[in-house]
Amino acid sequence: MGLGIKKNDEVLVMTGTDKGKRGRVISVDPDKNKLIVERVKMIKKHMKPNKQYQQGGIIEKESPLHISNVMLLCPKCGKTTRIANKILENGKKTRSCKKCGEVVE
């Protein structure tokens, strides 16, 4: 499935409780078709004190979203779009916006 969304892409959440929120992709898990978006689908987790969390207590962190619940925001036109794969003259494969045709990188 994949949908061509990569780390550091700007996405818009299309469904769920966080519908309409936009954020940057922190990580992508292509095996499970999940991704984590910055400040979207926040959960509270009770943590024991350890080396990473010296204080312990209740922390807030992002929870994974299914990749089909988000759409890429084109950096050029600013619209939500699906990704078209284009092959350039030099044989290199790139991602591009289906609405404006610009290369997305």
N, C-alpha and C positions, 0 to 999 in steps of 0.2 A: 504494500500500500504506500507508505512513505509520504506521498504528496509533495515532496521536494522542499519541505520546511527544514531549515538548518538553524544551528545555534546562532544567536545574535540577530535573528530576523525579527522585525516588528510585526506582531499579529494582533488580530481583533477576535475576541471570543464571541461566537455566534449563538451558542445555546447554553442553557444551564443557569445557575444562580448568579454567575458573574457575567451575564450577557451584556455586551456593549463595552466591556473593559478592554483596554489595549495595553500591551506590554511587550517586553523583549524576551525572547526565548532563552532560558538559562541552559537547559539540557534537553536532548532528544533521545528516546529509547526506541529505535526502529523495530526491535524484536516484539515489543509489547504494544507498538503504535501509540505511545504515550509521550508527552512532553511536559516540561515545567516552565511556566511563564511567570516572570517577575511580578510580584504583588497581586497575583490572581489565584483564587481558590485557596485562601489562607486557612490553615487549621491550627488549633492549639494543641501542643504536645507536652505532656508532663515528663520532665527529664530529671534523672538523678545527677548529682554533681559528678563531673568527670573532667578530663583534661581540656576538652573543647569548651564545656560549659561549667566554669568554676563554681558559679552560684547555684546552678540547678534551677528547679522551679518550672513554671509554665512558660514555654516559648511558642512563638508563632512562626510557622514556616509554610512554604508553598507545597501544595499537593499536586500530583500529576493529573493532567487532563488528557482525554483521548484526542488524538491528532485530528479527527474529523470534526471536532467542535470549534476549531479555530480556522481563520483564513488569513493569508498573507496580506499585509498592507504594502502596496507598491511605494517605494521611497520617492519615485518621480511624480506620479499623479496623485498619490495619497488615497487611492480607492482600494477596496478589498478585491482580490483577484485570485484566480487559479494560476498555476504556473505552467508555462509552455516551455518545452525543451527545444532549443534551437541549436543547429550546428553552423558555426561560422565558416567563412571561406578557408581559414587555416586548419579546419578540421576539429577545432576545439568545441566542446559541448557546453552550452551555457543555459541558465534559467532566465526566462523573460516574462514580463507582464503580458497577460492576454488582452488587456484593455488598451494600453498605450504602446505596447511593443518594445519598451525599453528593457535593457538587460538588468537583471536584479542580481547584485552581488554583495 
